Amino acid sequence: MKQTLLVTGATFALIVVGLVIYFLVAYLSMLTFALSFMIFPVFLIVGLGFFKLARNRAAK
């Protein structure tokens, strides 16, 4: 159950990363540029961290 929640959270975090990249390309402005560099790393780290936790739980 916890592994499923971790994978779901990671998937949603990486979807947010994809949306940030989309808005950066589609609506290029200083605001989207600044917001992308504030949002992108946080959700990328969270998403990849959740995947790593889920993988470690599966290995046990």
C-alpha positions as YAML, in Angstrom:
chain: A
units: angstrom
residues:
- id: 1
  name: MET
  ca: [0.00, 0.00, 0.00]
- id: 2
  name: LYS
  ca: [2.77, 2.47, 0.91]
- id: 3
  name: GLN
  ca: [4.68, 1.56, -2.22]
- id: 4
  name: THR
  ca: [1.63, 2.33, -4.36]
- id: 5
  name: LEU
  ca: [1.23, 5.72, -2.69]
- id: 6
  name: LEU
  ca: [4.90, 6.50, -3.24]
- id: 7
  name: VAL
  ca: [4.69, 5.63, -6.94]
- id: 8
  name: THR
  ca: [1.48, 7.66, -7.30]
- id: 9
  name: GLY
  ca: [3.07, 10.66, -5.57]
- id: 10
  name: ALA
  ca: [6.15, 10.37, -7.74]
- id: 11
  name: THR
  ca: [4.03, 10.21, -10.87]
- id: 12
  name: PHE
  ca: [2.07, 13.31, -9.94]
- id: 13
  name: ALA
  ca: [5.27, 15.18, -9.04]
- id: 14
  name: LEU
  ca: [6.80, 14.34, -12.40]
- id: 15
  name: ILE
  ca: [3.58, 15.38, -14.17]
- id: 16
  name: VAL
  ca: [3.97, 18.77, -12.50]
- id: 17
  name: VAL
  ca: [7.55, 18.90, -13.83]
- id: 18
  name: GLY
  ca: [6.20, 18.22, -17.31]
- id: 19
  name: LEU
  ca: [3.59, 20.97, -16.96]
- id: 20
  name: VAL
  ca: [6.24, 23.43, -15.81]
- id: 21
  name: ILE
  ca: [8.32, 22.65, -18.89]
- id: 22
  name: TYR
  ca: [5.23, 23.02, -21.10]
- id: 23
  name: PHE
  ca: [4.32, 26.42, -19.65]
- id: 24
  name: LEU
  ca: [7.94, 27.54, -19.92]
- id: 25
  name: VAL
  ca: [7.95, 26.75, -23.64]
- id: 26
  name: ALA
  ca: [4.37, 27.78, -24.48]
- id: 27
  name: TYR
  ca: [4.18, 31.01, -22.48]
- id: 28
  name: LEU
  ca: [7.73, 32.31, -22.35]
- id: 29
  name: SER
  ca: [7.99, 35.35, -20.12]
- id: 30
  name: MET
  ca: [10.08, 36.45, -17.18]
- id: 31
  name: LEU
  ca: [7.39, 35.26, -14.75]
- id: 32
  name: THR
  ca: [7.22, 31.72, -16.14]
- id: 33
  name: PHE
  ca: [11.01, 31.64, -16.37]
- id: 34
  name: ALA
  ca: [11.37, 32.59, -12.70]
- id: 35
  name: LEU
  ca: [8.58, 30.29, -11.52]
- id: 36
  name: SER
  ca: [9.97, 27.36, -13.46]
- id: 37
  name: PHE
  ca: [13.32, 27.63, -11.71]
- id: 38
  name: MET
  ca: [11.56, 27.73, -8.33]
- id: 39
  name: ILE
  ca: [9.09, 24.89, -8.98]
- id: 40
  name: PHE
  ca: [11.04, 22.54, -11.26]
- id: 41
  name: PRO
  ca: [13.83, 21.45, -8.87]
- id: 42
  name: VAL
  ca: [11.50, 20.92, -5.91]
- id: 43
  name: PHE
  ca: [9.09, 18.62, -7.72]
- id: 44
  name: LEU
  ca: [11.89, 16.84, -9.58]
- id: 45
  name: ILE
  ca: [13.66, 16.02, -6.32]
- id: 46
  name: VAL
  ca: [10.39, 14.96, -4.65]
- id: 47
  name: GLY
  ca: [9.34, 12.80, -7.60]
- id: 48
  name: LEU
  ca: [12.67, 11.05, -7.99]
- id: 49
  name: GLY
  ca: [12.97, 10.63, -4.22]
- id: 50
  name: PHE
  ca: [9.58, 8.95, -4.04]
- id: 51
  name: PHE
  ca: [10.58, 6.58, -6.86]
- id: 52
  name: LYS
  ca: [13.79, 5.73, -5.02]
- id: 53
  name: LEU
  ca: [11.87, 5.02, -1.79]
- id: 54
  name: ALA
  ca: [9.38, 2.84, -3.67]
- id: 55
  name: ARG
  ca: [12.20, 0.91, -5.36]
- id: 56
  name: ASN
  ca: [13.93, 0.35, -2.01]
- id: 57
  name: ARG
  ca: [10.68, -0.93, -0.49]
- id: 58
  name: ALA
  ca: [10.23, -3.34, -3.40]
- id: 59
  name: ALA
  ca: [13.75, -4.70, -2.99]
- id: 60
  name: LYS
  ca: [13.18, -5.67, 0.66]
...
